[in-house]
Amino acid sequence: MRTEELLALGVFGRTSRLGQRIELLLDRDYSAPVSKSRIAISATVLAGCIIGAGSAPSVFALAQSAEFDVTSVRRNLDGCCTTFGVGQGGSGGHAVTVKTLIGVAYRVQEFQISGGPNWVGSDRFDVEGKTEDRSADPDRLRLMLQALLGDRFQLKLHREIRESSVYELTAAKGGIKIKSSADQSAAIDGPSATGAPNHGNMRVGASSLTGNAVTLALFTKLLSQRLDGPVIDGTNLAGRYDIRLQWMPDPGENPLDPGGNVLPPEESSGLSIFAAIQEQLGLELTAARGPVEILVIDRVERPNEN
């Protein structure tokens, strides 16, 4: 599998310098650095999961009840080959920013995180937390990662809900053109045809998104990262689809994969991403208003390394 192929929602590469690849499970949110589009998006949204500010204390209190058995935090100086995620009894990342780890721990995307000093989005660290229970539920591992961030980075957050601009993905007037997958099973990394991503996965290219038996929810998540702004699924389409989208990047844009690694250039269709979505997929992005959830950083400190 190529390193730019999306493995179970965003961990790139089969190995990391943490000693093992930490996987994210399909249909669970993840966050990662993305390329900067010229589209101005003024706010953020967590589609399908709106939690009021009043519930924040209970959420953060849960993080204190789950901790890793072993943790390690070191400053990364090579800046190469970012990987991150949760799974196999651990969580963390290699060459990862604090902002990215916040996104992983709280299941939000980076544009949903506000506040804090500049270094939380630029300085990179090697962070690893391990528990003896390799079968630990990913949600529990996220709580452990929240506790790690609170302990090692002195992180304190609060949530805010606002209404702001979003993009809504809907069916175009001419009807949808995406093909329903022959195999509708929810299996991850199942066999695929030559050249296609594994079943349930999407491959991210510099100017393409290719999916094999993926949900529209996953597709919209990757669109939101590519546009660096919120996209919500308004298609009402259930099931899994085979998707092939090609477009022309903006002039001067250096597309990155969800790990923040530069993607190699590839052939493009000559269309903007908006025109390509309509022409190739029979879908369209329209401006809308929607509820916004953001995490605001109240406090964060550089860690003591070990």
C-alpha positions as MATLAB code, in Angstrom:
seq = 'MRTEELLALGVFGRTSRLGQRIELLLDRDYSAPVSKSRIAISATVLAGCIIGAGSAPSVFALAQSAEFDVTSVRRNLDGCCTTFGVGQGGSGGHAVTVKTLIGVAYRVQEFQISGGPNWVGSDRFDVEGKTEDRSADPDRLRLMLQALLGDRFQLKLHREIRESSVYELTAAKGGIKIKSSADQSAAIDGPSATGAPNHGNMRVGASSLTGNAVTLALFTKLLSQRLDGPVIDGTNLAGRYDIRLQWMPDPGENPLDPGGNVLPPEESSGLSIFAAIQEQLGLELTAARGPVEILVIDRVERPNEN';
ca = [
       0.000    0.000    0.000;
       1.406    3.443   -0.894;
       2.277    5.817    1.919;
      -0.273    8.352    0.734;
      -3.094    5.843    1.056;
      -5.434    6.624    3.904;
      -5.351    3.751    6.355;
      -8.451    3.524    8.540;
      -9.067    7.265    8.628;
      -5.719    8.887    8.398;
      -2.672    7.043    9.694;
      -0.107    7.101    6.888;
       2.528    4.441    6.490;
       2.777    0.960    7.895;
       5.304    1.802   10.617;
       6.238    4.744   12.797;
       9.245    5.570   14.874;
       7.202    4.914   17.973;
       7.897    1.235   17.336;
       4.526    0.363   15.826;
       1.853    1.882   13.633;
      -1.005    3.231   15.729;
      -4.230    2.866   13.831;
      -7.425    4.870   13.751;
     -10.572    2.827   13.274;
     -12.931    3.421   10.388;
     -15.851    5.787   11.005;
     -14.147    7.463   13.959;
     -13.164   11.092   13.663;
      -9.569   12.142   13.348;
      -7.632   15.372   12.877;
      -4.497   16.231   10.991;
      -2.633   19.064    9.344;
      -4.015   19.940    5.929;
      -3.103   22.142    2.992;
      -4.227   25.764    3.100;
      -6.889   26.548    0.536;
      -7.608   30.084   -0.630;
     -11.214   29.622    0.429;
     -11.959   31.768    3.479;
     -13.825   29.834    6.146;
     -14.593   31.919    9.190;
     -15.640   29.227   11.665;
     -15.748   25.542   12.464;
     -18.243   22.742   12.952;
     -18.370   19.277   14.396;
     -21.038   17.677   12.202;
     -23.451   15.343   13.901;
     -22.064   15.817   17.415;
     -23.038   19.053   19.101;
     -22.123   19.191   22.756;
     -23.103   22.222   24.809;
     -20.516   24.103   26.807;
     -22.259   23.023   29.981;
     -21.304   19.406   29.336;
     -17.589   20.149   29.096;
     -16.737   19.565   32.791;
     -18.078   15.993   32.696;
     -16.188   15.254   29.485;
     -12.886   16.516   30.842;
     -13.446   14.831   34.204;
     -13.648   11.474   32.442;
     -10.140   12.008   31.095;
      -8.794   12.007   34.641;
     -10.134    8.478   35.279;
      -8.116    6.863   32.468;
      -4.329    7.009   32.251;
      -1.615    5.214   30.290;
       0.742    2.862   32.125;
       3.769    4.371   30.369;
       4.197    7.730   28.614;
       7.018    9.320   26.658;
       7.293   12.876   25.300;
      10.302   14.161   23.353;
      10.881   17.103   21.028;
      11.148   15.954   17.407;
      13.877   17.634   15.381;
      13.814   15.691   12.101;
      10.263   16.801   11.199;
       9.802   13.824    8.915;
       7.002   11.440    8.266;
       4.218   12.433   10.624;
       2.070    9.582   11.947;
      -0.531    9.603   14.716;
      -3.608    7.804   15.979;
      -5.053    5.436   18.574;
      -5.159    1.647   18.723;
      -3.319   -1.512   19.755;
      -3.118   -0.375   23.360;
      -1.529    2.971   22.647;
      -1.912    6.483   21.341;
       0.260    9.391   20.276;
       2.284   10.349   17.240;
       5.660   10.871   15.614;
       6.688   14.363   14.464;
       3.258   15.563   15.549;
       2.064   18.938   16.858;
       0.137   19.486   20.066;
      -2.772   20.806   18.015;
      -2.896   17.562   16.061;
      -2.884   15.510   19.266;
      -5.730   17.620   20.657;
      -7.699   16.812   17.518;
      -7.031   13.085   17.949;
      -7.847   13.095   21.666;
     -11.107   15.060   21.378;
     -12.151   13.868   17.893;
     -12.193   17.282   16.256;
     -10.382   18.708   13.284;
      -7.607   21.262   13.606;
      -9.678   24.147   12.331;
     -11.953   23.506   15.307;
      -9.160   24.354   17.762;
      -8.631   27.977   18.795;
      -6.260   29.880   21.043;
      -2.906   28.987   22.538;
       0.610   30.099   21.545;
       1.855   29.642   17.985;
       4.133   26.744   18.903;
       1.165   24.372   19.522;
       0.666   24.256   15.753;
       4.319   24.342   14.663;
       6.620   22.569   17.143;
       6.704   18.813   16.636;
       7.007   16.084   19.227;
       7.291   12.318   19.514;
       4.546   11.375   21.957;
       3.664    7.858   23.037;
       1.302    6.461   25.630;
       0.966    2.733   26.267;
      -1.347    0.550   28.304;
      -0.889   -3.145   29.032;
      -4.350   -3.816   27.607;
      -3.741   -3.978   23.856;
      -7.465   -4.532   23.289;
      -8.438   -1.274   25.040;
     -11.346    0.481   23.348;
     -10.248    3.410   21.141;
     -12.576    5.776   23.015;
     -10.842    4.870   26.273;
      -7.450    5.399   24.612;
      -8.607    8.888   23.614;
      -9.454    9.615   27.243;
      -5.973    8.437   28.184;
      -4.492   10.762   25.565;
      -6.522   13.645   27.022;
      -5.044   12.845   30.438;
      -1.535   12.711   28.936;
      -1.991   16.149   27.373;
      -3.269   17.524   30.658;
      -0.373   16.051   32.636;
       2.591   16.558   30.307;
       1.484   19.755   28.525;
      -0.691   21.224   31.317;
      -3.474   21.524   28.754;
      -6.768   23.090   29.772;
      -9.656   23.615   27.332;
     -13.229   24.773   27.147;
     -15.885   24.316   24.458;
     -17.889   26.969   22.660;
     -20.845   26.617   20.279;
     -21.447   29.226   17.590;
     -23.424   29.465   14.370;
     -21.323   30.238   11.350;
     -20.532   29.490    7.705;
     -20.244   25.887    6.528;
     -20.353   24.009    3.241;
     -23.143   21.496    2.725;
     -22.660   18.567    0.352;
     -25.893   17.789   -1.505;
     -27.023   15.982   -4.657;
     -26.710   18.092   -7.816;
     -29.766   18.831   -9.958;
     -28.733   16.326  -12.613;
     -28.585   13.472  -10.088;
     -25.730   11.680   -8.386;
     -23.057    9.960  -10.463;
     -21.178    8.044   -7.772;
     -21.489    4.262   -7.922;
     -22.829    2.179   -5.073;
     -20.185   -0.390   -4.077;
     -20.860   -4.011   -4.930;
     -19.549   -5.021   -1.502;
     -21.467   -3.135    1.195;
     -19.757   -4.821    4.145;
     -18.166   -2.644    6.822;
     -14.867   -4.530    6.759;
     -11.693   -2.439    6.879;
      -8.614   -3.123    4.739;
     -10.318   -5.922    2.838;
      -9.075   -7.003   -0.602;
      -9.434   -4.552   -3.483;
      -8.920   -4.400   -7.202;
      -5.409   -3.589   -8.428;
      -4.630    0.080   -7.997;
      -7.603    0.807   -5.731;
      -7.473    1.565   -2.009;
      -8.371   -1.312    0.270;
     -12.032   -1.811    1.113;
     -13.359    0.978    3.340;
     -10.394    3.294    2.740;
      -9.648    6.464    0.797;
      -6.401    7.413   -0.907;
      -5.409   11.069   -0.686;
      -3.483   12.592   -3.576;
      -2.249   16.101   -4.296;
      -5.321   16.710   -6.453;
      -7.444   13.608   -5.986;
      -9.531   11.593   -3.544;
     -10.152    7.936   -4.328;
     -12.437    5.770   -2.203;
     -13.297    2.086   -2.259;
     -16.582    1.247   -0.505;
     -16.531    4.374    1.657;
     -19.331    6.243    3.378;
     -20.297    9.798    2.460;
     -19.497   10.724    6.071;
     -15.848    9.774    5.532;
     -15.745   11.568    2.183;
     -17.054   14.822    3.684;
     -14.480   14.634    6.482;
     -11.680   14.498    3.948;
     -13.259   17.297    1.923;
     -13.352   19.479    5.026;
      -9.653   18.877    5.601;
      -8.822   19.657    1.991;
     -10.832   22.888    2.127;
      -9.566   23.678    5.634;
     -13.142   24.349    6.691;
     -16.350   22.580    7.745;
     -18.284   20.400    5.304;
     -21.476   18.648    6.398;
     -23.156   15.738    4.637;
     -26.590   16.757    3.395;
     -26.925   14.019    0.778;
     -29.005   11.602    2.909;
     -27.206    8.817    1.058;
     -26.687    5.649    3.106;
     -24.387    2.779    2.259;
     -20.932    2.683    0.702;
     -19.688    4.116   -2.577;
     -16.739    3.971   -4.934;
     -15.493    7.527   -5.418;
     -12.935    8.998   -7.800;
     -12.471   12.766   -7.669;
      -9.775   14.741   -9.540;
      -9.316   18.501   -9.613;
      -6.706   21.226  -10.173;
      -5.061   22.633   -7.013;
      -4.937   26.383   -6.511;
      -1.798   28.080   -7.944;
       1.014   27.953   -5.409;
      -0.751   25.410   -3.214;
       1.453   22.663   -1.746;
      -1.013   19.908   -0.875;
      -0.302   17.904    2.282;
      -1.608   14.550    3.417;
      -3.526   14.400    6.729;
      -0.207   13.799    8.482;
       1.242   17.081    7.219;
       3.603   15.421    4.715;
       3.986   16.969    1.246;
       2.184   15.017   -1.467;
       3.884   14.464   -4.849;
       2.280   16.240   -7.820;
      -0.110   14.270  -10.022;
      -2.260   14.740  -13.089;
      -5.301   16.927  -12.576;
      -8.608   17.356  -14.389;
      -8.208   21.105  -14.912;
     -11.373   21.744  -12.882;
     -11.681   23.471   -9.538;
     -12.604   21.142   -6.700;
     -16.130   22.610   -6.690;
     -16.654   22.040  -10.429;
     -15.095   18.575  -10.252;
     -17.442   17.484   -7.451;
     -20.451   18.476   -9.543;
     -19.235   17.170  -12.907;
     -17.625   13.909  -11.764;
     -19.743   12.919   -8.749;
     -23.116   14.544   -9.373;
     -22.842   16.342   -6.030;
     -22.380   19.988   -5.121;
     -21.094   22.146   -2.302;
     -23.338   25.023   -1.279;
     -22.834   27.718    1.335;
     -24.953   27.290    4.447;
     -25.153   28.213    8.114;
     -24.749   25.678   10.869;
     -23.905   25.150   14.539;
     -20.221   25.353   15.307;
     -18.252   23.627   18.025;
     -14.709   24.735   18.815;
     -12.219   23.876   21.516;
     -10.548   26.934   23.028;
      -7.120   26.468   24.597;
      -7.028   28.200   27.979;
      -3.595   26.965   29.060;
      -0.757   24.916   27.584;
       2.925   24.630   28.461;
       5.986   23.097   26.847;
       6.585   19.642   28.323;
       9.460   18.266   30.352;
      10.956   15.561   28.157;
      11.656   12.000   29.222;
];
